[in-house]
Amino acid sequence: MFSRQSLGRSALSALALAGLLASGCSIRKLAINGLADALASAGDVYASDNDPELVEQALPFSLKTIEALIVESPGNLSLLLSACSGFTQYSYAFVQARAERLELDDYRESERQRDRAVALFLRARDYCLQALEKDHPGIGERLRVEPEAAATEIDASQIDLLYWTGASWGAAMSAGAHRLDVVADLPAVQAMMRRVLALDGRYDDGAVQEVLISLESLPEAMGGSPERARNFFERAVELSGGHSAAPYVSLASGVVVAEQGRAEFIELLEAALAVDPDEVPERRLANLVAQRRAALLLERIDEYFIE
């Protein structure tokens, strides 16, 4: 879920906000547009960090700064994409993860954090849809009503927006699988991810396949498929060169728990923990986050399997 293309985009915004707000209107607009371009190419400031707690504390301020800049320049596509990707990754890595950690000890707070995660995922999605609406008026509604046709309207020049719209929307479904109002839009997410694959089957070294593992891990009655999930898992591992822990964790926590495959569960999570976070620096934070989840799942293994 973390992308080496986008996590660093918000890092520079906090440094410039005070100056922007103090400037005249036209100068402020010009400065914001220039800053947005810088944000889009800022690199791996967060993605390569080795301290998840530090990132967790830093990201909210950066994200709110981006939202302040969007108020000043609501049509800026770079800012909208940064907000979409940033809120998605923050919610996945920290808010949803907190809900999972609290599940056994404080169920009420766990549910509150889960609902918060869903809300943040949907906030992220709405920023992406706002960006897509500029070139495709009404695209949000069409994705719900005729998802395949609507997704096909989006071409390779907007592949990042397409991916993050689907990723944020799909993450909301995974976190809010108990909410019919959220999971009802599964066909829209599937159509967007298929469109990304059609445009670039190797997009971000398996990022699409990682999203699809989680989506296909939903119950078959809700549109999931264990077979497809396993196929996407194999492709994600291949494209990442085995350097991403996330596919192992997603398959283990979804399909394998549902199938009650305890031995495979252990094998997959041990494989996730064996990934060296330092081998691919731009994946470091994502791998550390995934490995924290893997360790928690192994610690609670008896809660997921009936002897």
C-alpha positions as CSV (number, residue, x, y, z in Angstrom):
1,M,0.0,0.0,0.0
2,F,2.9,2.3,0.5
3,S,4.2,3.7,-2.8
4,R,7.7,4.9,-3.4
5,Q,6.2,7.4,-5.9
6,S,4.1,9.3,-3.4
7,L,4.9,9.2,0.3
8,G,7.6,11.8,0.1
9,R,5.3,14.3,-1.7
10,S,3.9,15.9,1.5
11,A,7.3,16.4,3.2
12,L,8.1,19.8,1.6
13,S,4.6,21.3,2.0
14,A,5.0,22.1,5.8
15,L,8.1,24.1,5.1
16,A,6.4,26.5,2.8
17,L,2.8,27.0,4.1
18,A,3.5,30.0,6.4
19,G,5.2,31.9,3.6
20,L,2.4,31.1,1.1
21,L,-0.4,32.3,3.5
22,A,1.5,35.5,4.0
23,S,1.8,36.3,0.3
24,G,-0.5,38.2,-1.9
25,C,-3.3,36.3,-3.7
26,S,-1.8,36.0,-7.1
27,I,1.7,35.3,-5.8
28,R,0.2,32.8,-3.4
29,K,-1.5,30.9,-6.3
30,L,1.7,30.9,-8.3
31,A,3.7,29.6,-5.4
32,I,1.2,26.9,-4.5
33,N,1.3,25.6,-8.1
34,G,5.1,25.6,-8.1
35,L,5.1,23.8,-4.7
36,A,2.7,21.2,-6.0
37,D,5.1,20.3,-8.8
38,A,7.9,20.0,-6.2
39,L,5.7,17.7,-4.1
40,A,5.0,15.4,-7.0
41,S,8.7,14.7,-7.4
42,A,9.9,14.9,-3.8
43,G,11.0,11.2,-3.7
44,D,11.3,8.8,-0.8
45,V,11.4,11.0,2.3
46,Y,8.9,8.9,4.2
47,A,9.0,5.6,2.2
48,S,12.6,4.9,3.0
49,D,12.3,5.8,6.7
50,N,13.2,3.1,9.3
51,D,11.1,4.6,12.1
52,P,7.3,4.0,11.6
53,E,6.4,5.8,14.9
54,L,8.2,8.9,13.6
55,V,6.3,8.8,10.4
56,E,3.0,8.2,12.2
57,Q,3.5,11.4,14.2
58,A,4.7,13.5,11.2
59,L,2.2,12.5,8.5
60,P,-1.0,14.1,10.0
61,F,0.5,17.6,9.9
62,S,1.8,17.1,6.4
63,L,-1.6,15.8,5.3
64,K,-3.5,18.7,6.8
65,T,-1.0,21.1,5.2
66,I,-1.8,19.6,1.8
67,E,-5.5,20.0,2.5
68,A,-4.9,23.7,3.3
69,L,-3.1,24.1,0.0
70,I,-6.0,22.4,-1.8
71,V,-8.4,25.0,-0.4
72,E,-6.1,27.6,-2.0
73,S,-5.8,25.7,-5.3
74,P,-8.7,23.2,-5.5
75,G,-8.0,22.2,-9.1
76,N,-4.4,21.3,-8.6
77,L,-4.0,17.7,-9.7
78,S,-0.7,17.1,-8.0
79,L,-2.1,18.2,-4.6
80,L,-5.2,16.1,-5.0
81,L,-3.2,13.0,-5.8
82,S,-0.8,13.7,-2.9
83,A,-3.9,13.9,-0.5
84,C,-5.4,10.8,-2.0
85,S,-2.3,8.6,-1.7
86,G,-1.2,10.1,1.6
87,F,-4.4,9.6,3.5
88,T,-4.7,6.1,2.1
89,Q,-1.3,5.1,3.3
90,Y,-1.6,6.8,6.7
91,S,-4.9,5.1,7.3
92,Y,-3.7,1.7,6.2
93,A,-0.4,1.7,8.1
94,F,-1.4,3.4,11.3
95,V,-5.2,3.7,11.9
96,Q,-6.3,0.3,10.6
97,A,-3.3,-1.3,12.2
98,R,-4.2,0.3,15.5
99,A,-7.7,-1.1,15.2
100,E,-6.3,-4.6,14.6
101,R,-4.0,-4.4,17.6
102,L,-6.8,-3.3,19.9
103,E,-9.3,-5.9,18.7
104,L,-8.8,-8.4,21.6
105,D,-8.1,-5.9,24.4
106,D,-10.6,-3.1,23.7
107,Y,-13.2,-4.1,21.2
108,R,-15.1,-0.8,21.3
109,E,-12.1,1.3,20.7
110,S,-11.0,-1.1,18.0
111,E,-14.3,-0.6,16.2
112,R,-14.0,3.2,16.6
113,Q,-10.5,3.1,15.0
114,R,-11.8,0.8,12.2
115,D,-14.6,3.2,11.4
116,R,-12.1,6.1,11.4
117,A,-9.9,4.1,9.0
118,V,-12.8,3.6,6.6
119,A,-13.7,7.4,6.8
120,L,-10.1,8.3,6.0
121,F,-9.9,5.9,3.1
122,L,-13.1,7.4,1.7
123,R,-11.7,10.9,2.2
124,A,-8.7,9.8,0.2
125,R,-10.9,8.4,-2.5
126,D,-12.9,11.6,-2.8
127,Y,-9.7,13.6,-3.4
128,C,-8.8,11.2,-6.3
129,L,-12.4,11.4,-7.7
130,Q,-12.2,15.2,-7.5
131,A,-9.1,15.1,-9.7
132,L,-10.6,12.7,-12.2
133,E,-13.8,14.8,-12.4
134,K,-11.8,17.6,-14.1
135,D,-11.3,15.6,-17.3
136,H,-14.2,13.1,-16.8
137,P,-17.3,14.9,-15.4
138,G,-19.6,12.5,-13.6
139,I,-16.9,9.7,-13.5
140,G,-17.7,8.9,-9.8
141,E,-21.3,8.0,-10.5
142,R,-20.5,6.2,-13.8
143,L,-17.9,4.0,-11.9
144,R,-20.7,2.9,-9.7
145,V,-23.3,2.3,-12.5
146,E,-21.2,1.1,-15.4
147,P,-17.7,0.5,-13.9
148,E,-16.0,-1.2,-16.9
149,A,-17.0,1.4,-19.4
150,A,-16.2,4.3,-17.0
151,A,-12.7,2.8,-16.1
152,T,-11.9,2.5,-19.8
153,E,-12.3,6.3,-20.2
154,I,-9.1,6.8,-18.2
155,D,-5.9,6.5,-20.1
156,A,-2.2,6.0,-19.2
157,S,-1.6,9.7,-18.6
158,Q,-3.8,9.3,-15.4
159,I,-2.7,5.9,-14.3
160,D,-1.6,7.1,-10.9
161,L,-5.0,8.7,-10.2
162,L,-6.7,5.5,-11.4
163,Y,-4.6,3.3,-9.1
164,W,-5.0,5.5,-6.0
165,T,-8.7,5.9,-6.6
166,G,-9.0,2.1,-6.7
167,A,-6.6,1.5,-3.9
168,S,-8.3,3.9,-1.5
169,W,-11.7,2.7,-2.4
170,G,-10.6,-0.9,-2.1
171,A,-9.0,-0.3,1.3
172,A,-12.3,1.1,2.6
173,M,-14.0,-2.1,1.6
174,S,-11.4,-4.3,3.2
175,A,-11.5,-2.3,6.5
176,G,-15.3,-1.9,6.3
177,A,-16.3,-5.4,5.0
178,H,-19.2,-5.3,7.5
179,R,-20.7,-2.2,5.9
180,L,-22.9,-3.0,2.9
181,D,-22.8,0.7,1.8
182,V,-19.1,0.4,1.4
183,V,-18.7,-3.1,-0.2
184,A,-21.5,-2.5,-2.7
185,D,-19.0,-0.6,-4.9
186,L,-16.6,-3.6,-5.3
187,P,-17.2,-3.9,-9.1
188,A,-16.0,-0.3,-9.5
189,V,-12.7,-1.0,-7.7
190,Q,-12.2,-4.3,-9.6
191,A,-12.8,-2.4,-12.9
192,M,-10.2,0.3,-12.0
193,M,-7.6,-2.3,-11.0
194,R,-8.2,-4.3,-14.1
195,R,-7.8,-1.0,-16.1
196,V,-4.5,-0.3,-14.4
197,L,-3.3,-3.8,-15.3
198,A,-4.4,-3.3,-18.9
199,L,-2.4,-0.1,-19.1
200,D,0.7,-1.3,-17.2
201,G,0.7,-4.9,-15.9
202,R,3.9,-4.2,-14.0
203,Y,2.7,-1.0,-12.3
204,D,4.8,-0.1,-9.3
205,D,6.3,-3.6,-9.2
206,G,3.1,-5.4,-8.2
207,A,1.2,-2.7,-6.3
208,V,-2.0,-3.5,-8.2
209,Q,-1.7,-7.2,-7.5
210,E,-1.2,-6.5,-3.7
211,V,-4.5,-4.6,-3.7
212,L,-6.3,-7.4,-5.5
213,I,-5.1,-10.0,-3.1
214,S,-7.1,-8.3,-0.4
215,L,-10.1,-7.7,-2.5
216,E,-10.2,-11.3,-3.7
217,S,-9.9,-12.4,-0.1
218,L,-13.5,-11.2,0.5
219,P,-16.1,-13.9,0.9
220,E,-17.2,-15.4,-2.5
221,A,-20.7,-14.2,-1.8
222,M,-19.3,-10.7,-1.9
223,G,-17.4,-11.2,-5.1
224,G,-14.1,-12.6,-3.8
225,S,-12.2,-15.6,-5.2
226,P,-9.5,-17.6,-3.3
227,E,-8.1,-18.8,-6.6
228,R,-7.7,-15.4,-8.1
229,A,-6.2,-14.1,-4.8
230,R,-3.5,-16.8,-5.0
231,N,-2.8,-16.0,-8.7
232,F,-2.4,-12.3,-7.8
233,F,-0.2,-13.3,-4.8
234,E,2.2,-15.2,-7.1
235,R,2.4,-12.3,-9.6
236,A,3.0,-9.8,-6.8
237,V,5.9,-11.8,-5.4
238,E,7.3,-12.2,-8.9
239,L,7.1,-8.5,-9.7
240,S,8.5,-7.4,-6.4
241,G,11.4,-9.9,-6.7
242,G,10.3,-11.2,-3.3
243,H,11.3,-7.9,-1.7
244,S,7.8,-7.0,-0.5
245,A,6.4,-8.5,2.7
246,A,2.8,-7.3,2.1
247,P,1.7,-10.0,-0.3
248,Y,2.6,-12.7,2.2
249,V,0.7,-10.9,5.0
250,S,-2.4,-10.2,2.8
251,L,-2.8,-13.8,1.6
252,A,-2.2,-15.2,5.1
253,S,-4.7,-12.9,6.8
254,G,-7.3,-13.4,4.2
255,V,-7.6,-16.5,2.1
256,V,-5.5,-18.8,4.4
257,V,-7.4,-17.9,7.6
258,A,-10.7,-18.5,5.8
259,E,-9.4,-21.9,4.6
260,Q,-8.0,-22.7,8.1
261,G,-4.6,-23.5,6.8
262,R,-2.5,-23.0,9.9
263,A,0.7,-24.4,8.6
264,E,0.6,-22.2,5.4
265,F,-0.3,-19.3,7.6
266,I,2.9,-19.7,9.6
267,E,5.0,-20.3,6.5
268,L,3.7,-17.1,4.8
269,L,4.2,-14.9,7.8
270,E,7.7,-16.2,8.4
271,A,8.4,-15.4,4.8
272,A,7.2,-11.9,5.3
273,L,9.4,-11.5,8.4
274,A,12.4,-12.9,6.4
275,V,12.3,-10.0,3.9
276,D,15.2,-7.6,4.5
277,P,13.7,-4.1,4.9
278,D,17.1,-2.5,4.0
279,E,17.6,-4.4,0.8
280,V,15.2,-2.1,-1.2
281,P,15.3,1.3,0.7
282,E,12.3,2.7,-1.1
283,R,10.2,-0.2,0.3
284,R,11.7,0.0,3.8
285,L,8.8,1.6,5.7
286,A,6.2,-0.5,3.9
287,N,8.0,-3.6,4.8
288,L,8.4,-2.6,8.4
289,V,4.7,-1.9,8.7
290,A,3.8,-5.2,7.0
291,Q,6.3,-7.1,9.3
292,R,4.7,-5.5,12.4
293,R,1.4,-6.9,11.2
294,A,2.9,-10.3,10.5
295,A,4.4,-10.5,14.0
296,L,1.0,-9.6,15.5
297,L,-0.8,-12.2,13.5
298,L,1.6,-14.9,14.6
299,E,1.3,-13.8,18.2
300,R,-2.5,-14.3,18.0
301,I,-2.5,-17.4,15.8
302,D,-4.7,-19.3,18.2
303,E,-7.4,-16.7,17.8
304,Y,-7.7,-17.5,14.1
305,F,-7.6,-21.2,13.9
306,I,-9.8,-23.9,15.4
307,E,-7.8,-26.9,16.6
